[in-house]
Amino acid sequence: DTAVSQTPKYLVTQMGNDKSIKCEQNLGHDTMYWYKQDSKKFLKIMFSYNNKELIINETVPNRFSPKSPDKAHLNLHINSLELGDSAVYFCASSRPGQINTEAFFGQGTRLTVV
Amino acid sequence: GENVEQHPSTLSVQEGDSAVIKCTYSDSASNYFPWYKQELGKGPQLIIDIRSNVGEKKDQRIAVTLNKTAKHFSLHITETQPEDSAVYFCAADSTFTGGGNKLTFGTGTQLKVEL
């Protein structure tokens, strides 16, 4: 069983387009995250949601809009894609109501903007 | 905010040798330090973690040490095997209200175990 699953795994699109990445977790976790990994493998948090509520927004351009329809899903919508948005985006989740616990990551979505 | 530095960026060892990766952090309030392994084309996976009330933790061939005074922590892999080849990330969890983790990652270490 896949714990944190993202779709699609690969996404190639043209500049200016709008695209979405979906994430679902079946671990019963309350908290979900989006991380961005650039070409140098650097991992940086973008957003965190706890029980459908936004709690971290790390100065990400407002072209990026996360949406959490329920606590098992956290989707990422990106408007007006730019070349610099090309990266691997990881969804993650962690245990309910606790800090300092393991974060489980999805397999990643490799976004290429051409 | 938290800043995590990681060294070395690449590490090549012979099979059976030990590998050591070191990290430093800046926020004295951080109290959780996980290590993740990322294989090619996959997401990061936790291999070991340590909390601030512990100085050392071991799990089979993997150990982590933490020095809170000096704000540094290290990953030690003994008897390395080819399947240990991957990118390793350290991270520090800076506290915030609202629940969950805010992990700040190091820049990663590409470990290559040669036969």
HADDOCK unambig.tbl for C-alpha pairs under 7 A between the chains (distance, minus, plus):
assign (segid A and resid 31 and name CA) (segid B and resid 100 and name CA) 5.84 0.50 0.50
assign (segid A and resid 42 and name CA) (segid B and resid 107 and name CA) 5.40 0.50 0.50
assign (segid A and resid 43 and name CA) (segid B and resid 105 and name CA) 6.16 0.50 0.50
assign (segid A and resid 44 and name CA) (segid B and resid 104 and name CA) 6.94 0.50 0.50
assign (segid A and resid 44 and name CA) (segid B and resid 105 and name CA) 6.95 0.50 0.50
assign (segid A and resid 50 and name CA) (segid B and resid 99 and name CA) 6.69 0.50 0.50
assign (segid A and resid 55 and name CA) (segid B and resid 98 and name CA) 6.28 0.50 0.50
assign (segid A and resid 94 and name CA) (segid B and resid 100 and name CA) 6.56 0.50 0.50
assign (segid A and resid 97 and name CA) (segid B and resid 99 and name CA) 5.90 0.50 0.50
assign (segid A and resid 97 and name CA) (segid B and resid 100 and name CA) 6.99 0.50 0.50
assign (segid A and resid 98 and name CA) (segid B and resid 99 and name CA) 6.21 0.50 0.50
assign (segid A and resid 98 and name CA) (segid B and resid 100 and name CA) 6.08 0.50 0.50
assign (segid A and resid 99 and name CA) (segid B and resid 99 and name CA) 5.90 0.50 0.50
assign (segid A and resid 99 and name CA) (segid B and resid 100 and name CA) 4.85 0.50 0.50
assign (segid A and resid 99 and name CA) (segid B and resid 101 and name CA) 5.65 0.50 0.50
assign (segid A and resid 100 and name CA) (segid B and resid 32 and name CA) 5.60 0.50 0.50
assign (segid A and resid 100 and name CA) (segid B and resid 93 and name CA) 6.77 0.50 0.50
assign (segid A and resid 100 and name CA) (segid B and resid 101 and name CA) 6.06 0.50 0.50
assign (segid A and resid 104 and name CA) (segid B and resid 45 and name CA) 6.93 0.50 0.50
assign (segid A and resid 105 and name CA) (segid B and resid 43 and name CA) 5.63 0.50 0.50
assign (segid A and resid 105 and name CA) (segid B and resid 44 and name CA) 6.08 0.50 0.50
assign (segid A and resid 105 and name CA) (segid B and resid 45 and name CA) 6.83 0.50 0.50
assign (segid A and resid 106 and name CA) (segid B and resid 43 and name CA) 5.60 0.50 0.50
assign (segid A and resid 107 and name CA) (segid B and resid 42 and name CA) 4.93 0.50 0.50
assign (segid A and resid 107 and name CA) (segid B and resid 43 and name CA) 4.46 0.50 0.50
assign (segid A and resid 108 and name CA) (segid B and resid 42 and name CA) 6.80 0.50 0.50
assign (segid A and resid 108 and name CA) (segid B and resid 43 and name CA) 5.92 0.50 0.50
